[in-house]
Amino acid sequence: MNFVVISSIGAVFMGFFALFVRMKAAKKPTNALKIIMPPVFMSSGALMYIVPDFRLTPLEIVEVVTVGMLFSILLIKTSKFEIRDNEIYLKRSKAFAVILIGLLVVRLGLKTVLSSTIDFGELSGMFFLLAFSMIVPWRIAMYRDYKNLYKQLNRVKPI
C-alpha cells in the first residue's frame, strides 16, 4: 500500500470525525475558545516544513492558499449561530455535511491526480496548507459572528 492510499484513508476518517464533532457541538453552547483553538492547535503541524521534503515553492504556496480560502467560503456560508436559552449555539446545517463531504471528495480527487506528478512530501505540505487556509478564514468569520451575538446577548438593558 502506498502513502497516498494510506493518507487518503486517513483523510476520510478525519472528515467523518470532523462531521461527528460538528454535529455534537451543535447540542452544546459555544464560546470563543471553542472557535479559536482548533486552528491554534493545528498550527503546530507547520513544523513539517522544517523537513525539506515538505517545503513548497512560493507559487505553490500562493496557489494552495488561494484554493483554501475559496473553499472556506462554503464553510463560512454554512456556519451560523443562534441564541437559545440565553446561550449561543452553532446552528445545525444539512448543507454543511454535504459541503464537507464534497470538499473531502474534491480533496481525494486532487490528491489522486497530483500524486502522479508531485512528490508525497511536497503533496502532504500542500494539503496541510490547503486545510489550514480553509480553517483560518472560516474560524475568523465564526469568531466575528459569535462576538456580534455575544454583544447582542450581553447588552445592558435600560431600567
Sequence and secondary structure as in RCSB ss.txt:
>XXXX:A:sequence
MNFVVISSIGAVFMGFFALFVRMKAAKKPTNALKIIMPPVFMSSGALMYIVPDFRLTPLEIVEVVTVGMLFSILL
IKTSKFEIRDNEIYLKRSKAFAVILIGLLVVRLGLKTVLSSTIDFGELSGMFFLLAFSMIVPWRIAMYRDYKNLY
KQLNRVKPI
>XXXX:A:secstr
  HHHHHHHHHHHHHHHHHHHHHHHTTS   HHHHHHHHHHHGGGGGGGGSGGG   HHHHHHHHHHHHHHHHHH
HHT  EEEETTEEEE   HHHHHHHHHHHHHHHHHHHHHTTTS HHHHHHHHHHHHHHHHHHHHHHHHHHHHHHH
HHHT     
